[in-house]
């Protein structure tokens, strides 16, 4: 399947906890559409991490938006508010955007502390007739990055061992070794390899337009982040936005490390927009949405020759690297900790930066490996279940590490000992070994250390 959806336009603050439930609602609407006339009630069950941190991540609102048939890419603030007001105040749900039914938030949306077996982010939707009989039901899993699987689909994935096996395509890239063998045999870099792979699914014109829309949205998100309409972020932490002040204070300087301030600004501005629930690009998750834009803005504003074509090239490499983590490991903080979000984003950005600066496939692959190597074990411990502390600053550190990894890979003369495939497997195993309280449950780490703030 195409890798374009590694980058997708949606709303914050979380791809797994906001976009995922919203998409599950959309999918359930498709499933029950033929039976809509006899459906009079909907019940929602959140499990595991979706239950523990769902309210802070707007999971409860997202599922209501999804069941109302609202689509993430086009969801504006006014529509969000109207749907939620109808559900909470009027106790009505416009199911699938076609039939208004009664909806009691307190009774029909259940937050269970139970964890389902297949994934930490589970939810079940049930539809009833007027007599209380179950007309249809489905369990969905939000596996990270705004991707959703049904119980049967995820069971099949677990049994096959890969997220999506690509062997039936003419060109299949299931591991980095496949990509490197292809590049060596055909004298291509990661940009060319990714493009050739994507051309199996979409035209060149479509790929270019898709990538340019992603890049344009990233830049718009940054601009909105430095010129926000509201100074405070939503939620109990009552954090004030830092990006507007940074934007006004930071000036060009002779200090060779002054560039770090600009990179931090780019990342914080985008991450704060995500934390506000605004439009962002999932890259590959919302929690890590600012890493790749920050590196791209660094290249655009502080290097020579970065243009729209380079932006397309950057995104092509990023989606290729991101797909390897999605297939062979995880991009879900609830499943593998923040290493699966910030770490993956940094790995993607490192390979992309090296590639657009002229690195061959082996050097770019080493950049990706190095960036992840120094995120291994990173926990997911959002304070108050909000994508704010420590998430916003982590995007800045992820971007800086990506730039360091790219530069180190391009300047080294020795042969790397650790491959990208090996570090991907290590990340996944580390995540599986990680204590549950450090995986997007807000039960450990900074989330409990700073619990008094909530």
N, C-alpha and C positions, 0 to 999 in steps of 0.2 A: 504494500500500500504506500501511497505518497507520504512523504515526511513533512509536507508543508504545514500540517496542523500542529507541529511542534511549536510553531509561532501562530497564535490566534488572537483575534481582537475580542475582548470581553470586558467584564466589570470586576472591580476588586471587592473584597480584599484577598480572596483565596480561590485558587483554581480548583482545589480538591473539595473545599468546603462551601464555596459559593457557586462557581461555574458547574461543578459536578452535580450537586443536587438540582440545580436549575435545568441542566440537560436531562437528568433522570425524569424530572417532571414533564419535559417536552416529549421524551420517549414514551412515557406512560400514557400521555394524551394520544399519541399515535396508536398505541396498543388498544386503548379502550374506545376509540372513536366509533367503531361500528356498534357499540353497546351504549352509547352516550344517553339515548332516550330513557333507558331504564335505570340509570345510575343516579342516586339521590344523596350519596354520602361518600366522602373520601377520608381515609385515615393514613397518617404518616408515622413511621417508626424510625427514629435515628438510633444507630448503634455505635459503640466504641468511641473513636475520636470525634466523629460527627456529633455525637451526643455531648461529649465532655467539653468541647470548645466551639460547638455549633453556633451558639448565640453570638459570641464575639466575632465569628467569621460570617455572620449573616446567613447561616445555613437555613434557619427557620424561614427567613424572608425569601431566600432563593428558591426553595421548593414551592412556595406559594406563587412566585413569579412564573416558575416553570410550568406548574399545573394550570396557570392562566394562559399558557401558550405564548408568553413573552420570550423573545430570543435575546441572548446575551449581547450580541454584537450591536443590536439596535435599541437596547434598553436605556432610556433616559431617566433622569431624576424624577420628573413629574409622573411618568408612568409607574415607576417604582412606588412612589408615595400613594398614588391613587389605588393601586392594587392592594397594598398593605392596609390602607385605611378602610377599604371595603371589607377586607378579611377580619380586621381586629375590631373596628367600631361597628360595622354593619353586620358582622358575622355572616358574610356572603363570599362565595368563591365562584368566579366566572370560569367554570371548568372548561379547559381546552379553548377558552375564548369564545365558547358557544352556548353554554348552559349554566345559568346561575343556580347554585345549590347552597344549602346552609352549611356553615363551617364554624366550628367552635375551637379556637386556637388552644384553649386549655385542655380540651378533651380529645380533639382529633389529631393533635401533634404530640407524639409521645417521645420523650427523651429517655432511652433505656441505657443503663450502665453496662449492659451485656456487650461482649465483643463477639462478632460472628467469626467463623473459622477461616474464611478465605481471605479476608482483608480487614484492616483496622477501620476503614471507612465504609460502613454498610448502612443501607436504608431500605425499608420495605414500604411499598405503597399498596393500599387495598381499596377497592371500589365496591360499594354495597348498593343494593336496591332498596326500595321503601320498606321492605319487610326485614331488613337487616341481613339478608343473604349476601355472601361474597360473590360478586359478579366476575371480578378479575383481581389478580394481585401479581406483584413482581418484586423481587429483591434485586437491588442494584448495588454496585460497588464503585465508588469514586476512587480510581487508582492513581490519581495525580495528574497535574497538567490539564485538568478539565476533561479528561478522558473517563468514560463510564462503560462498565461492562455488566451484563446480566449475570446472575449466579451461574447459569450454564456456560456462558462464554468464559467467565473467569475460571471455572472448573476445568474447561478444556485447555486453557492456557497453562494452568498449573500442571496438568498431566503431560502436556507437550514440552514443557520446560522453557519455552520462549514466549514472549508476548505475542509476536506475530511472525510466524515462519514465512520466509520469502522465497523458498526454494522453487516455487512454481513460476517465478518470473525469469525472464531471460537474464537479467542482471539482478543478483541478490546480494545484499550486504547485511549479513546477520551479525558479523563480528568485525572488529577493526582489521584483523588479519586478512579478511576477504577484501576489504577496501585497499589495503596496502599491496596485496598481490595483484589486484587489478591495476593499480596505479603504476606499479613497477613494470608489469607486462606491457602496458599501453602508453607509458611515459606521460602520465597525467598527474595532476595535483588533486587535492581534495575538492576544490571548486569544480573542476571538470568532472570528477567522479560523481559528485552529488547531482550536477546538472544532467549528466547522462542517465543517472538513475531516475530522476524526476520526469524526464522526457518519456518514460514508459507510461506515465499516467496523465500528463498534461502537456499542452503545447508550450513552446518557448514564450510566446506572447503572454499566455496566462500566468506562467511562472514569474515572469518579470513584473507583470501588473500586481500580482499577489504580494511579491516581496516589496515592491515600492509602496503599496498601501500599508504594509506592516511598518516600514521605515518611517513613512509620513506620520503614522499614528504614534510611534515612539517619540518623534520630535514634538508633536502636538502635546503629548502627555508631559514632556519636560517643560514646555512653555506654560502649560496650565499649572504645573507644580511650582514654578517660580513666580507666577502671577495668580495665585488662588483667590477665589471669591470669599473663602472663609479662612481665618487664621488658625483655628484650632481643629484638631482631628477628632472624629467622633469616638465615643466610648468613655468608660469610667476613668481612664488614665488622664484625660484632659490635657493631652500633649499639644503644645503649640508647634506649628510648622516651623522648621528651621531653614528650609530652602530659600524663602524670600529674603531673609536676612543675609544668608550666605551670598546670594546673588548680588545684593547691593554692596557687600563689603569686599568681596574678593576682587583683587586687581592684578594685572600682570606684574610679575616681579622678577628680579634677577636671582632670587633664591632658586636653585636647581630643583628643590623639592616642592616648590610652589604649585607645580602641576597637580599634585595630590589633592589640593584644595578644590580644583576644578572638577577632577574626577569624582570626588566626594559630593560636590554640588549636584552633578548630573544624576548620580545614583540616588541621593536623598530626595531630590525633587520628584523623580519618577516613583520611588517607593512610597513617598507621602501621598501622592495621588492614588496609588493603589490602596493605601490604608484608609483613604477617605471614601472608598467604594466607587471611585470614578472609572472612566474608560482607560484601560491599559492593554498592553500586549502580553499575553502569557508566554514566558520565554525562559525555560519551558513551563514554569509555574508562575502563579501570581506573587507568591512570597519571594520569588527570586526574579521578578520581572524587570528590575532596574539594572542588573549586571550587564547584560548585552547592550542595552541602549547607552549606558555610561561609557563603555569601551568604544562604541561607535561614535559617540559625540566627542570623545577624546581624539579619535582618528580624524574626524571631520574638522574639528576646531584647532588642533594642535600638531597636525602632520600635514604633509604636502601630498596632494593628488587623490584624496578620498572624495569620491563622487557617487552618484546614484548607482553606477555599475559596480563600484566597489562595495556599496551597501548590499546590493543583490548578492554579490559573491560572498560577503560576510555571512549573510543569512543562510545561504546554501550550505556552507560548511557547518554552521551552527546546528541546523536541523539534521544534518547527517550524523554529527556526533551525538546530539540529543537522542536520536532514534536508537543508538546503540545502548544507551542507558535504559531507555524505555523497554527495549526488547529483552535485555539480559539482566537488568537489575530493577531499579525503581526511580520514579521521579516524585514520590510521595513522601512528605515529611512525616506523615502518620505511620508509614510502613518502615522507613529507613532513616529517619532523622533529617536534620537540615542539610546534611551532606548530600542528600538526594535532591535538594532544591538549590541552595546557593552553590554547593559543590559542583553539581551538574552544569548549572548556568556558567560558572567560572571556567569549567573545562571546555564548554562550547565556545565561549568568547576567546579563550586562549588559542584554540586551534583556528578560529576564524581570523583573529588578528594576524597570527603568523602567516596564514595563507594569503591574505590580501596584501601583505608586505613582501610576498614573493617566496615564502618557504615551500619546500616540497612536502609531499604527503607524510614522509617519515618524521620530519622536523615538526610539522603541525600536529601530528599524532602525539609526539613527545610533549609538546606544549599542553595538549589536552590532559595527558597522563599526569604531568607535573602539577597542574592546577588542582586536579582532584586529589592527588596524593597528600596535599597539604590542607585538605578539608576533611579528611577521613576522621570519623568519630564525632563530627559536629552534631550536637543535639538540637532538637526542635522543642523549645521551651517558651512559647509565647506568653507573655504576662497578660493575665486577664483574658486569654483566648483571642487577643487582638494581634493583628499583623503589624505591630508597632515596635515594641521592645522585646527582643533585640533585633527584630527583623529588618528595620529600616537601615540601621548602620551596617548590618551584615551584607547588604547589597553593595555598599561602598567598598568594604573589605574584599568582597568577592571580585569586584571589578579590578581593584588594584592588584590582587593576586593573579588575575588573568593576564594583565599586562606584564607583570613580572615573569610569569611562566612563559609567555610568548617570547619575550626578550632573552630569557635564559636559554630557551630551546634553540633560538636562532644564533646564539653566540657560542654554544658549546661545540667542542671538537670531539669529545669522547662519545662512545656508543652507549645509549641508555640501557640500564639493566632491567627495568620494569616496563612491560608493555601496557598499552591502553586496555587491552582485554583483561589483563591481570588486575589492574587497579579497579576496573568496573566490577569484577567478581569480588574483589576485596571489599569494596564499598558495600555491596549487597550483603555479604556475609557479616560485615560489621554492623549493619543496620538490623539484621535479624537477631544478632547477639545482644543488641542494645536493650537495656531495661525499658519496659513499656512506658514508664513515667517520663522518659526523655524523648518520646515520639509524639508530639503534637497532642498531648493530653492535658497540658498545664498542671500536671501532678508532680513535677520535679524541676530542678534547675532554677533558672531565674524566675520562672513562673511562681514558684513557692517562696523563694528568697524575698521577692518583692511583692508578696501577696497583699501586704498592707496598703499598697497603692490602689488596689482594686476595691 
